[in-house]
């Protein structure tokens, strides 16, 4: 009966990932820690039957007892126990039956809001499951672990939780992710800025511009949400070159077309779907707080929209004085700027495919 290895990883999205490496067969069979050798237990026959099961079969057996087994794991914040939920099981294929099979149980818990500026975390592994070694660490510094050897169902010494890992208030999440969304457009999202400018150049009249921006916003909001929630997935190696090509396409159309037509709105919607996946790729790298996932997603999108509107407002202030003379506006602004947008888009397309 080897001790279980428990890794408690505290993440900056206000969650704790609990990874338990143990002998799952002994947990299911109910062999308690009073036996140094599984062969000495009355449950030996059941244990040996479980060891002969495939990974999927053993997973099914575990899930039949999932609730009762997980209830024996205790993670507490300031003495208040947190709910643990099963994320996944990693069970190796059947190997040498003379050796125990070590599997991994992956659990997740949300970090509650602290009652004050301090928050202490404790871990307890049921005595009947045997001894365990608990490692406490932060996701940013996994090499810096606080470890404890726990026997006979002992509760770990308190681990002081860094306050930066505690959940943020609704206001904090809303402000933080709105700013992140805005900054992803201004100043960091040059490709998105050029696309929005491409929409603006063809017609700065309110109705045609509103139709295009609405179609673009609706489209990228859909794919941003679906991608973040894992419903759809497309490799960045495909998405990023296509975003660059969408900039080229809008620029070319601006050169040869003088008015916004229904087809343009449809095309903008389709391109918006691509840009939403681009937003999602960046947002996935930043991470979303588990406890405020929807809030962060909504306000990131709000920030993106404010950024886009800021770009449109700045563009209008630069050219409004020339709008009354449509011929000069087209010659001096639309065609030269659209050609520049096309060239930049072509360069990015080449760069994102070949470099």
PATORVEX-788248 format. One line per field, with one value per residue (C-alpha): z, y negated, x negated; residue in one letter. Coordinates in nm, 3 decimals, decimal comma. Layout:
w c(Z ...) .
v c(Y ...) .
u c(X ...) .
type c(a ...) .
//
This chain:
w c(0,000 -0,129 0,000 -0,234 -0,391 -0,373 -0,566 -0,474 -0,746 -0,676 -0,994 -1,056 -1,195 -0,836 -0,845 -0,701 -0,915 -0,699 -0,860 -0,664 -0,777 -0,607 -0,642 -0,754 -0,728 -0,352 -0,312 -0,496 -0,319 0,020 0,138 0,435 0,570 0,841 0,578 0,467 0,189 -0,017 0,000 0,374 0,320 0,309 -0,013 -0,197 -0,443 -0,539 -0,563 -0,799 -1,017 -1,048 -1,138 -1,436 -1,578 -1,873 -1,822 -1,939 -1,731 -1,417 -1,486 -1,496 -1,165 -1,006 -1,126 -0,956 -0,624 -0,729 -0,481 -0,178 -0,260 -0,326 -0,001 0,179 0,045 0,249 0,124 0,357 0,343 0,688 0,825 0,577 0,349 -0,028 -0,284 -0,501 -0,845 -1,068 -1,382 -1,523 -1,451 -1,592 -1,567 -1,734 -1,941 -1,772 -1,710 -1,484 -1,247 -0,992 -0,939 -0,838 -1,107 -1,020 -1,158 -1,127 -1,007 -1,119 -0,912 -0,911 -0,641 -0,648 -0,403 -0,196 -0,127 0,189 0,495 0,551 0,406 0,521 0,408 0,527 0,339 0,480 0,323 0,474 0,319 0,476 0,717 0,556 0,226 0,383 0,407 0,163 0,071 0,005 -0,208 -0,198 -0,471 -0,704 -1,078 -1,151 -0,930 -0,936 -0,833 -0,498 -0,309 0,053 0,127 0,418 0,502 0,642 0,826 0,998 0,840 0,977 0,864 0,695 0,858 0,722 0,390 0,365 0,043 -0,149 -0,168 -0,541 -0,592 -0,412 -0,617 -0,724 -0,674 -0,962 -1,011 -1,017 -1,275 -1,489 -1,490 -1,537 -1,834 -1,993 -1,991 -2,133 -2,412 -2,492 -2,494 -2,729 -2,982 -2,880 -2,903 -2,938 -3,204 -3,519 -3,743 -3,589 -3,613 -3,986 -4,042 -3,861 -4,055 -4,374 -4,278 -4,202 -4,523 -4,770 -4,610 -4,297 -4,316 -4,001 -4,140 -4,366 -4,099 -3,828 -4,039 -4,088 -3,729 -3,595 -3,821 -3,720 -3,347 -3,354 -3,542 -3,330 -3,010 -3,123 -3,204 -2,904 -2,670 -2,853 -2,870 -2,506 -2,396 -2,610 -2,849 -3,156 -3,213 -3,501 -3,499 -3,477 -3,774 -3,978 -3,805 -3,805 -4,181 -4,260 -4,043 -4,244 -4,570 -4,444 -4,414 -4,772 -4,898 -4,732 -4,869 -5,224 -5,216 -5,096 -5,406 -5,659 -5,487 -5,394 -5,177 -4,904 -5,040 -4,868 -4,983 -4,797 -4,469 -4,513 -4,589 -4,288 -4,070 -4,198 -4,138 -3,792 -3,709 -3,778 -3,570 -3,277 -3,282 -3,283 -2,974 -2,808 -2,873 -2,690 -2,410 -2,357 -2,299 -2,041 -1,863 -1,732 -1,362 -1,293 -1,036 -1,268 -1,611 -1,772 -1,619 -1,747 -2,094 -2,122 -2,007 -2,224 -2,516 -2,385 -2,382 -2,739 -2,852 -2,676 -2,844 -3,187 -3,131 -3,024 -3,351 -3,549 -3,355 -3,410 -3,781 -3,815 -3,647 -3,900 -4,214 -4,131 -4,286 -4,621 -4,631 -4,807 -5,116 -5,189 -5,493 -5,304 -5,004 -5,225 -5,409 -5,109 -4,836 -4,942 -5,227 -5,080 -4,732 -4,874 -5,084 -4,775 -4,578 -4,859 -4,863 -4,485 -4,494 -4,769 -4,571 -4,259 -4,461 -4,591 -4,248 -4,069 -4,323 -4,399 -4,111) .
v c(0,000 -0,299 -0,646 -0,860 -1,163 -1,467 -1,786 -2,089 -2,349 -2,695 -2,888 -3,259 -3,197 -3,134 -2,755 -2,463 -2,168 -1,858 -1,575 -1,247 -0,967 -0,649 -0,288 -0,329 0,044 0,035 -0,265 -0,085 0,246 0,073 0,196 -0,025 -0,139 0,125 0,360 0,312 0,564 0,595 0,975 0,955 0,791 0,971 0,772 0,933 1,121 0,809 0,614 0,870 0,864 0,485 0,504 0,723 0,465 0,240 -0,137 -0,209 0,073 -0,043 -0,401 -0,281 -0,099 -0,414 -0,628 -0,397 -0,496 -0,842 -1,043 -0,829 -0,823 -1,198 -1,265 -1,119 -1,398 -1,718 -2,056 -2,343 -2,722 -2,883 -2,566 -2,567 -2,265 -2,320 -2,107 -1,893 -1,783 -1,516 -1,650 -1,335 -1,003 -0,888 -0,510 -0,324 -0,013 0,325 0,384 0,614 0,767 0,823 0,446 0,206 -0,021 -0,389 -0,604 -0,975 -1,139 -1,500 -1,714 -2,081 -2,318 -2,690 -2,920 -3,100 -3,473 -3,536 -3,683 -3,903 -3,952 -3,610 -3,269 -2,933 -2,608 -2,256 -1,911 -1,580 -1,233 -0,971 -0,743 -0,432 -0,528 -0,520 -0,770 -1,055 -1,315 -1,653 -1,917 -2,274 -2,513 -2,797 -2,748 -3,024 -2,867 -2,488 -2,431 -2,601 -2,341 -2,314 -1,941 -1,739 -1,367 -1,290 -0,967 -0,823 -1,073 -1,373 -1,723 -1,912 -2,220 -2,535 -2,667 -3,045 -3,137 -3,431 -3,696 -3,745 -3,395 -3,465 -3,545 -3,905 -4,098 -4,140 -4,498 -4,396 -4,122 -4,356 -4,634 -4,404 -4,214 -4,524 -4,680 -4,361 -4,359 -4,726 -4,679 -4,383 -4,633 -4,952 -4,938 -4,567 -4,455 -4,616 -4,348 -4,407 -4,784 -4,761 -4,543 -4,791 -5,079 -4,885 -4,872 -5,245 -5,359 -5,238 -5,441 -5,652 -5,710 -5,584 -5,319 -5,128 -5,152 -5,034 -4,733 -4,627 -4,682 -4,503 -4,202 -4,196 -4,230 -3,961 -3,720 -3,755 -3,739 -3,403 -3,238 -3,396 -3,233 -2,900 -2,871 -2,964 -2,710 -2,444 -2,393 -2,471 -2,469 -2,574 -2,589 -2,937 -2,834 -2,842 -3,125 -3,385 -3,371 -3,382 -3,694 -3,855 -3,755 -3,905 -4,240 -4,204 -4,119 -4,421 -4,651 -4,519 -4,559 -4,918 -4,997 -4,855 -4,908 -5,246 -5,154 -4,904 -4,624 -4,333 -4,097 -4,309 -4,268 -3,887 -3,876 -4,094 -3,855 -3,557 -3,738 -3,832 -3,461 -3,430 -3,734 -3,590 -3,282 -3,514 -3,692 -3,355 -3,242 -3,542 -3,520 -3,152 -3,245 -3,505 -3,261 -3,313 -3,288 -2,967 -3,142 -3,432 -3,275 -3,426 -3,771 -3,784 -3,668 -3,925 -4,218 -4,120 -4,144 -4,482 -4,606 -4,486 -4,676 -4,996 -4,960 -4,922 -5,222 -5,425 -5,338 -5,442 -5,768 -5,854 -5,774 -5,996 -6,289 -6,256 -6,268 -6,428 -6,760 -6,588 -6,381 -6,644 -6,609 -6,238 -6,242 -6,389 -6,165 -5,859 -5,973 -6,100 -5,861 -5,550 -5,423 -5,505 -5,372 -5,061 -4,987 -5,025 -4,795 -4,536 -4,544 -4,505 -4,222 -4,042 -4,074 -3,934 -3,648 -3,554 -3,599 -3,385 -3,101 -3,082 -3,250) .
u c(0,000 -0,196 -0,113 0,096 -0,070 0,159 0,079 0,288 0,231 0,371 0,448 0,497 0,844 0,961 0,961 0,767 0,667 0,628 0,431 0,425 0,194 0,305 0,413 0,774 0,843 0,780 1,016 1,295 1,235 1,234 0,895 0,814 0,481 0,471 0,329 -0,030 0,024 0,340 0,313 0,381 0,719 1,057 1,121 0,827 1,045 1,239 0,913 0,756 1,069 1,039 0,670 0,757 0,999 0,915 0,880 1,234 1,383 1,205 1,315 1,678 1,632 1,489 1,777 2,026 1,866 1,749 1,957 1,871 1,498 1,472 1,658 1,356 1,130 1,148 1,026 1,111 1,069 1,056 1,216 1,505 1,503 1,510 1,691 1,466 1,580 1,429 1,262 1,105 0,936 0,604 0,589 0,300 0,356 0,313 -0,055 -0,254 0,002 -0,274 -0,286 -0,012 0,130 0,099 0,380 0,454 0,775 0,813 1,048 1,140 1,260 1,334 1,160 1,426 1,412 1,209 1,376 1,069 0,723 0,598 0,708 0,573 0,616 0,604 0,618 0,727 0,720 0,944 0,761 0,904 0,737 0,395 0,111 0,055 -0,205 -0,042 -0,215 -0,078 -0,193 -0,090 -0,050 -0,304 -0,574 -0,520 -0,880 -0,817 -0,616 -0,511 -0,498 -0,360 -0,369 -0,023 0,063 0,369 0,608 0,422 0,519 0,237 0,084 0,252 0,126 0,141 0,320 0,180 0,454 0,394 0,534 0,860 1,172 1,223 1,545 1,790 1,670 1,305 1,370 1,584 1,324 1,023 1,166 1,320 0,973 0,821 1,081 1,021 0,642 0,678 0,812 0,628 0,332 0,254 0,502 0,368 0,520 0,865 0,816 0,740 1,045 1,273 1,118 1,187 1,554 1,551 1,382 1,643 1,919 1,918 2,292 2,459 2,694 2,447 2,178 2,418 2,522 2,160 2,051 2,360 2,295 1,928 2,006 2,274 2,050 1,738 1,947 2,089 1,757 1,581 1,832 1,848 1,469 1,412 1,674 1,509 1,802 1,590 1,217 0,996 0,618 0,459 0,242 0,563 0,750 0,471 0,391 0,765 0,802 0,522 0,695 1,023 0,841 0,717 1,066 1,229 0,957 0,995 1,373 1,336 1,128 1,375 1,711 1,857 2,158 2,240 2,458 2,633 2,357 2,101 2,289 2,299 1,926 1,850 2,052 1,852 1,524 1,649 1,675 1,301 1,213 1,412 1,189 0,887 1,021 1,080 0,723 0,584 0,841 0,760 0,396 0,498 0,724 1,076 1,163 1,355 1,573 1,670 1,632 1,942 1,884 1,527 1,633 1,914 1,703 1,408 1,650 1,773 1,413 1,365 1,675 1,564 1,226 1,385 1,612 1,309 1,135 1,442 1,475 1,108 1,137 1,445 1,268 0,985 1,200 1,537 1,429 1,377 1,693 1,905 1,690 1,734 1,507 1,212 1,285 1,268 0,953 0,760 0,876 1,068 0,848 0,503 0,595 0,759 0,451 0,233 0,465 0,443 0,063 0,038 0,293 0,099 -0,223 -0,058 0,091 -0,255 -0,411 -0,149 -0,171 -0,542 -0,729) .
type c(x x x x x x x x x x x x x x x x x x x x x x x x x x x x x x x x x x x x x x x x x x x x x x x x x x x x x x x x x x x x x x x x x x x x x x x x x x x x x x x x x x x x x x x x x x x x x x x x x x x x x x x x x x x x x x x x x x x x x x x x x x x x x x x x x x x x x x x x x x x x x x x x x x x x x x x x x x x x x x x x x x x x x x x x x x x x x x x x x x x x x x x x x x x x x x x x x x x x x x x x x x x x x x x x x x x x x x x x x x x x x x x x x x x x x x x x x x x x x x x x x x x x x x x x x x x x x x x x x x x x x x x x x x x x x x x x x x x x x x x x x x x x x x x x x x x x x x x x x x x x x x x x x x x x x x x x x x x x x x x x x x x x x x x x x x x x x x x x x x x x x x x x x x x x x x x x x x x) .
//
